[in-house]
């Protein structure tokens, strides 16, 4: 497999590249930076991780100062 662009919500958010028999995610958008350089088995696994990350951030209580 070669590098592949990963989109979320119709926007490119990173790429995956083959690494150690898996896929390493390289984030290009700040809102997915927590997943940068993590390894996944499939591009769909990356998308699920992104979805879960975005959902968790959206549901997290915001701090009021």
VOVOTOR-26249 format. One record per residue (C-alpha): residue in one letter; residue number from 1; y negated, z negated, x. Coordinates in nm, 2 decimals. Layout:
<atoms>
[atom "A",NUM,[Y,Z,X]]
...
</atoms>
This chain:
<atoms>
[atom "X",1,[0.00,0.00,0.00]]
[atom "X",2,[-0.35,0.07,0.11]]
[atom "X",3,[-0.67,-0.11,0.03]]
[atom "X",4,[-0.75,-0.12,-0.34]]
[atom "X",5,[-1.07,-0.21,-0.51]]
[atom "X",6,[-1.05,-0.50,-0.76]]
[atom "X",7,[-1.27,-0.49,-1.06]]
[atom "X",8,[-1.35,-0.76,-1.31]]
[atom "X",9,[-1.54,-0.70,-1.63]]
[atom "X",10,[-1.60,-0.34,-1.51]]
[atom "X",11,[-1.76,-0.45,-1.19]]
[atom "X",12,[-1.61,-0.42,-0.84]]
[atom "X",13,[-1.58,-0.78,-0.71]]
[atom "X",14,[-1.36,-0.73,-0.40]]
[atom "X",15,[-1.07,-0.54,-0.24]]
[atom "X",16,[-0.72,-0.63,-0.15]]
[atom "X",17,[-0.56,-0.52,0.18]]
[atom "X",18,[-0.20,-0.55,0.30]]
[atom "X",19,[-0.16,-0.86,0.51]]
[atom "X",20,[0.16,-1.05,0.61]]
[atom "X",21,[0.37,-0.87,0.34]]
[atom "X",22,[0.12,-0.97,0.07]]
[atom "X",23,[-0.23,-0.87,-0.03]]
[atom "X",24,[-0.53,-1.04,0.11]]
[atom "X",25,[-0.83,-1.05,-0.12]]
[atom "X",26,[-1.17,-0.99,0.03]]
[atom "X",27,[-1.45,-1.09,-0.20]]
[atom "X",28,[-1.77,-0.89,-0.22]]
[atom "X",29,[-1.94,-1.08,-0.50]]
[atom "X",30,[-2.05,-1.44,-0.48]]
[atom "X",31,[-1.89,-1.56,-0.81]]
[atom "X",32,[-1.54,-1.49,-0.67]]
[atom "X",33,[-1.60,-1.61,-0.31]]
[atom "X",34,[-1.37,-1.91,-0.37]]
[atom "X",35,[-1.08,-1.66,-0.36]]
[atom "X",36,[-1.19,-1.49,-0.04]]
[atom "X",37,[-0.91,-1.44,0.21]]
[atom "X",38,[-0.64,-1.58,-0.03]]
[atom "X",39,[-0.31,-1.39,-0.04]]
[atom "X",40,[-0.15,-1.26,-0.36]]
[atom "X",41,[0.17,-1.07,-0.45]]
[atom "X",42,[0.01,-0.81,-0.67]]
[atom "X",43,[-0.34,-0.68,-0.77]]
[atom "X",44,[-0.27,-0.83,-1.12]]
[atom "X",45,[-0.23,-1.17,-0.96]]
[atom "X",46,[-0.57,-1.14,-0.81]]
[atom "X",47,[-0.72,-1.04,-1.15]]
[atom "X",48,[-0.56,-1.34,-1.32]]
[atom "X",49,[-0.69,-1.57,-1.04]]
[atom "X",50,[-1.04,-1.43,-1.09]]
[atom "X",51,[-1.02,-1.47,-1.47]]
[atom "X",52,[-0.91,-1.83,-1.43]]
[atom "X",53,[-1.18,-1.90,-1.18]]
[atom "X",54,[-1.45,-1.75,-1.40]]
[atom "X",55,[-1.32,-1.93,-1.71]]
[atom "X",56,[-1.30,-2.27,-1.53]]
[atom "X",57,[-1.66,-2.23,-1.41]]
[atom "X",58,[-1.78,-2.13,-1.76]]
[atom "X",59,[-1.61,-2.43,-1.92]]
[atom "X",60,[-1.72,-2.68,-1.65]]
[atom "X",61,[-1.99,-2.91,-1.78]]
[atom "X",62,[-2.33,-2.83,-1.63]]
[atom "X",63,[-2.53,-3.10,-1.45]]
[atom "X",64,[-2.85,-3.19,-1.62]]
[atom "X",65,[-3.12,-3.34,-1.40]]
</atoms>
